[in-house]
Amino acid sequence: MTIGWNILGIFAWLVIILYLVFIVQNIRKRHLLMIVRDRKRFRWTTTLIDAIEVIVFFVATIFMVMITFFTTPDLENKKVISSKIEYEPLIMSTDNNQSYYVVATSSSKSAPRQRYKFYSNKERITVSSNYASISDGKDPMSIEANAIPYSKEGLEKADKQYQNAYVSIYTATYKKNWYNGIGLHSGKMATRYYLIRIPDQTFVKRVKD
């Protein structure tokens, strides 16, 4: 993990841990004083202070948990995300039955998801359908990829350059700033998506596990 601004997030978690130790000791001390010095087992002011300290702890912890572990990146927010799009030509494979650019593997034992395997720049890439989709129509953008801010002009240019046989790789990275640092995301990859462009479905080899 790149430290940089992420030191803010580390510091925030450290403060929360130290605060937990503090309130445990503080609550214990107040209750002992109340029992030993005042000879009482309950006092509204003591209970109210206990409640306020515990509420502050839970609010701070929930906030940090949400921004650290459950942040969904807004790919359109240029203040938070930087992105790049790369276009790489697909390499055709052949067997005794057909020529194909993509192998789509599905399993009847799991949810209706697939794994796509293809070759690009002499590199074999295997990716889940959660992070990839196939486009084979006139529109280079697939329905599944609509949430990704691809450049329509860039896709149309790649169509002409690679004759509808390429992969468009979108990579989003959290910018190095204090906001991303609090959530320990600064400098880390937010998401990567593969838009696999083929001339038509005959170039997909379908297999089952």
Summary of the structure (lengths in Angstrom):
residues: 209
radius of gyration: 26.6
end to end distance: 35.2
largest distance: 90.3
contacts: 578
relative contact order: 0.19
helix: 39%
strand: 29%
